[in-house]
């Protein structure tokens, strides 16, 4: 069993999944410096060994987006998503680089290995009121890009539930929308589901006191469920605090199956089918 020093070690591999699974959202380009982590090749190998055979690699700024597209061309297990993170847009606006960043993200988004626009949305936790207008403008820009290209939209929503829905309702949501790392309760889940959105659940569903999030998962139809790591963050129990990696999605999947009252194999099969519907063949 992990102990206090577990955050300073690489988590053990969980039992392999019975059917391959897709990690809907990960950041393999980000290397945390507060704990040991795997190299890209080792991370992909560890994921494949437990059945996480396909990944959606998300780039949240221009440099990360370029890296993500390159990864997707070099590794068949990876497809990419590109966008400017909600917290990135105000920084770029202050430096005068937002227009150029839009241009580059727009170029990268047209690459055939880019299968989603994201993560975009709103973040009221790290950006104060002074940056919200730019966040809203950037969110609308990404919504328009997703609709122009006919690609799914991955939403980042932190402390901004009502405004996320208000912007999507006003701008008109793309045909396919997924709430990345869903963080709301059952009522917010229902509001998203009524709009036809999909919900992607991450490691926090495994946290002991996160009953509201498990309640949200419980009301979500299986065909609207995706799973993700958001690695290297949000490491599932019992490795919370250590560096997350796609192979640990196997822990989240087993927790999700228990919440939904279904077999793990059934969950993996359904999530895989939904991911293929969203992103196309790898």
C-alpha positions in Angstrom: 0.0 0.0 0.0 1.4 3.5 -0.8 2.5 5.6 2.1 3.6 9.2 2.6 6.7 8.7 0.4 4.6 7.4 -2.5 4.6 10.8 -4.1 8.4 10.5 -4.5 8.2 7.2 -6.4 6.8 5.9 -9.6 3.5 4.1 -8.9 3.3 0.4 -9.5 1.4 -0.8 -12.6 -2.2 -1.8 -11.8 -3.7 -5.1 -13.0 -4.1 -5.0 -16.8 -7.6 -4.2 -18.2 -9.5 -7.0 -20.0 -10.2 -4.8 -23.0 -8.1 -1.9 -24.4 -9.0 1.6 -23.3 -8.5 5.1 -24.5 -7.1 7.9 -22.4 -9.2 10.9 -23.5 -6.9 13.6 -22.3 -3.3 13.6 -21.2 -0.2 15.9 -21.3 2.8 13.7 -22.1 4.8 16.8 -22.9 4.7 18.1 -19.3 7.4 16.9 -17.0 6.8 17.6 -13.3 9.9 18.3 -11.3 8.5 17.5 -7.9 8.6 13.7 -8.3 10.0 10.9 -10.5 8.2 10.4 -13.9 8.5 8.1 -16.9 10.0 9.0 -20.3 7.6 9.3 -23.2 8.6 5.9 -24.5 8.3 4.2 -21.1 5.0 5.9 -20.5 3.5 4.6 -23.7 4.9 1.1 -23.0 3.5 1.1 -19.5 0.1 2.2 -20.8 0.1 -0.5 -23.5 1.0 -3.1 -20.9 -2.1 -2.5 -18.9 -4.4 -2.0 -21.9 -4.4 1.8 -22.3 -3.5 1.5 -26.0 -4.8 4.9 -27.4 -4.3 8.4 -26.1 -5.4 11.9 -26.9 -2.4 14.2 -26.3 -3.4 17.8 -25.5 -1.2 20.8 -26.2 -2.3 23.9 -24.3 -0.1 26.6 -25.7 1.7 27.1 -29.1 4.8 25.2 -28.1 2.9 22.4 -26.5 0.6 22.2 -29.5 3.5 21.8 -31.9 5.0 19.1 -29.7 1.7 17.3 -29.5 1.2 17.3 -33.3 4.8 15.9 -33.7 4.1 13.2 -31.1 0.9 12.2 -32.9 2.9 11.8 -36.2 5.7 9.8 -34.5 3.5 7.5 -32.3 0.5 5.6 -33.7 -1.0 5.3 -30.3 -1.4 9.1 -30.1 -3.8 11.6 -31.6 -3.6 15.3 -30.7 -5.7 18.1 -29.5 -4.6 21.8 -29.7 -5.8 25.0 -28.2 -4.8 27.9 -26.0 -5.6 27.1 -22.4 -8.0 29.6 -20.7 -5.2 30.8 -18.5 -2.8 31.2 -21.5 -5.1 33.6 -23.4 -4.9 36.5 -20.9 -1.1 36.1 -20.6 -0.8 36.3 -24.4 -3.1 39.3 -24.6 -0.9 41.2 -22.1 2.2 40.4 -24.1 0.6 41.3 -27.5 1.0 37.7 -28.8 -2.6 36.5 -28.8 -3.3 37.1 -32.5 -0.1 35.3 -33.6 -1.0 32.4 -31.3 -4.5 32.1 -32.8 -2.9 32.0 -36.3 -0.6 29.1 -35.3 -3.2 27.1 -33.4 -5.5 27.5 -36.4 -2.8 26.1 -38.7 -2.0 23.2 -36.4 -5.7 22.4 -35.9 -5.9 21.5 -39.6 -3.4 18.7 -39.4 -5.0 15.3 -39.9 -3.5 14.0 -36.7 -5.3 16.7 -34.7 -8.7 15.3 -33.8 -10.0 17.7 -31.2 -9.9 21.4 -30.4 -9.0 21.8 -26.7 -8.6 22.3 -24.0 -10.5 25.5 -24.1 -13.1 27.1 -21.9 -13.0 29.2 -18.7 -10.9 29.1 -15.5 -11.9 31.4 -12.7 -9.6 29.7 -10.2 -6.2 30.9 -11.6 -7.3 33.9 -13.6 -9.1 36.8 -11.8 -11.9 39.0 -13.0 -9.5 41.2 -15.0 -8.7 38.3 -17.3 -12.2 36.9 -17.9 -13.1 39.0 -20.9 -10.1 37.7 -22.8 -11.0 34.1 -21.7 -14.5 34.5 -23.0 -13.2 35.8 -26.3 -10.7 33.0 -26.6 -13.4 30.4 -25.8 -15.6 31.8 -28.5 -12.7 31.7 -31.0 -12.1 28.0 -30.3 -15.8 27.2 -30.5 -15.9 28.8 -34.0 -12.7 26.9 -35.0 -14.1 23.6 -33.9 -17.3 24.2 -35.9 -15.4 25.4 -39.0 -13.2 22.2 -39.0 -16.0 19.8 -37.8 -13.8 18.6 -34.9 -14.9 17.9 -31.3 -14.4 20.5 -28.6 -12.7 19.6 -25.3 -13.9 22.0 -22.5 -11.8 23.1 -19.5 -14.2 24.3 -16.8 -12.8 25.4 -13.4 -15.1 27.3 -11.1 -17.1 28.5 -14.1 -20.0 26.1 -14.7 -22.7 28.6 -15.3 -20.7 30.8 -17.7 -19.4 27.7 -19.6 -23.0 26.8 -20.5 -24.0 30.4 -21.1 -21.2 30.9 -23.7 -21.9 27.6 -25.4 -25.6 28.3 -25.5 -25.0 31.8 -27.0 -22.3 30.9 -29.5 -23.9 27.6 -30.5 -22.0 24.5 -29.4 -20.2 22.3 -32.0 -21.9 18.9 -32.7 -19.5 17.1 -30.4 -18.5 18.5 -27.0 -16.8 16.8 -24.1 -16.4 18.3 -20.6 -12.8 17.4 -19.9 -12.1 16.3 -16.3 -15.7 16.8 -15.3 -15.8 18.6 -11.9 -19.5 19.3 -11.3 -22.2 17.6 -9.4 -25.2 15.5 -10.7 -27.3 18.6 -11.4 -24.5 20.1 -13.6 -24.0 16.8 -15.2 -27.7 16.7 -16.2 -27.5 20.3 -17.6 -24.6 19.2 -19.8 -26.2 16.0 -20.8 -29.4 17.8 -21.8 -27.3 19.8 -24.3 -25.9 16.6 -25.8 -22.5 16.9 -24.2 -20.2 14.0 -23.2 -18.5 13.9 -19.8 -14.9 12.8 -19.3 -14.0 11.6 -15.8 -10.5 11.5 -14.3 -8.7 10.4 -11.1 -10.8 12.5 -8.7 -13.7 10.0 -8.9 -11.4 7.6 -6.9 -10.9 10.1 -4.0 -12.7 9.0 -0.8 -14.7 12.2 -0.2 -15.6 13.0 -3.8 -19.2 11.7 -3.5 -20.7 14.5 -5.7 -18.4 13.6 -8.6 -19.4 9.9 -8.3 -23.0 11.0 -8.2 -22.4 12.9 -11.4 -20.9 9.8 -13.1 -23.8 7.7 -11.8 -26.4 9.8 -13.7 -24.4 9.8 -16.9 -25.5 7.3 -19.6 -22.6 4.9 -20.4 -22.6 6.0 -24.1 -21.8 9.6 -22.9 -18.8 8.6 -20.7 -15.2 9.1 -21.5 -12.2 8.5 -19.2 -8.9 10.3 -18.9 -5.9 10.8 -16.7 -5.1 14.5 -17.3 -1.6 13.3 -16.6 0.8 14.3 -15.0 -1.9 15.6 -12.7 -4.9 14.2 -10.8 -3.3 10.9 -10.0 -5.9 8.4 -8.8 -6.1 6.8 -5.4 -4.0 5.2 -3.9 -1.2 7.1 -5.6 -2.5 10.6 -5.1 0.4 13.1 -5.0 2.6 11.0 -7.3 3.1 11.8 -11.0 0.2 10.6 -13.0 0.7 8.6 -16.2 -1.8 7.0 -18.7 -1.2 3.5 -17.4 -2.9 4.6 -14.1 -6.2 5.1 -16.1 -6.8 1.4 -15.3 -7.4 2.4 -11.6 -9.9 5.1 -12.7 -11.6 2.7 -15.0 -12.2 0.1 -12.3 -13.6 2.8 -10.0 -15.9 4.1 -12.8 -17.2 0.6 -13.5 -18.0 0.1 -9.8 -19.9 3.4 -9.7 -21.9 2.4 -12.8 -22.5 -1.1 -11.6 -21.1 -2.7 -14.7 -18.2 -5.0 -15.7 -14.9 -3.4 -16.4 -14.8 -5.0 -19.8 -18.2 -3.5 -20.6 -17.0 -0.1 -19.6 -13.8 -0.3 -21.6 -15.7 -1.5 -24.7 -18.2 1.4 -24.5 -15.6 4.1 -23.8 -13.5 2.8 -26.7 -16.5 3.0 -29.1 -17.3 6.5 -28.0 -13.7 7.6 -28.5 -13.7 6.2 -32.0 -16.9 8.0 -32.7 -15.4 11.2 -31.5 -11.9 11.1 -32.9 -12.0 8.6 -35.7 -9.5 5.7 -36.1 -6.1 6.1 -34.7 
